[in-house]
Structures are given as C-alpha cells and as structure tokens.
Amino acid sequence: MGVLFLAYLWETIEHYLEVGTAGAWLEYWFQGVEFWPNRIIADPLMLVLGYMIAKKYPQLVIPARIFSIAWLLTHLFIFPHSMYLHDLF
C-alpha cells in the first residue's frame, strides 16, 4: 500500500507540474497533460511491478538505478522537452 501511495502522490504532483503551477517553463518541458488511464492505471502498475521485481531480484536494483539516472539526466539536460523522442520518431 505504501508503494501505491507514493505512486499516486507522484502522479498528483506531476499533474500540477504539467498544468503550470510551477511555471511556464516546466509546463513547456512536460508538453501537456498525460493521458488519464496512463496516470491512473499504467504508471502506478509499473511502479508496483518494479517494486516486486526489485524485491525478488535485488541484484537488478543497481543497474536499474544507473539506467534511470542516465535516462533522467539525458531528458533533463540534452533534450529540449520530455516528448522530444516522440516528436523525433
């Protein structure tokens, strides 16, 4: 239940960032509001599945963290906005 709480807490924060409560520059970076089934169903489900995989295979945690940090830094400091790959392909 704690993992789901964190998932929905992040989704709530993310929604408010997407609608521009933290400034127009961040609203531009998010490139719009996420599709609601993705926000309510898919994202929390992926977090719970990731948690279950990490509990069962703890040796995957460090490679997953490295990949996640690289993905985040690439999107924050190289790409102009979060949907850049979607626009590109």
C-alpha angles and dihedrals in degrees: 000000000000091000091052090048090054091046094053092041089056092045089053092050091045092052092054091048090051093053091053107257090136095047142292094272091061092043088054092048092055090048097214140325119314120248107268099234088053091051097043102034117012102043096047090043091053091050092051092047090049090051091050092049091048091051092049097040108029091170088072094059098084096046089047091051092049091049092046093050092048091048092049095046091048092052094044101044108023108032119064094226142358095264096051095114090050090052092045096052 
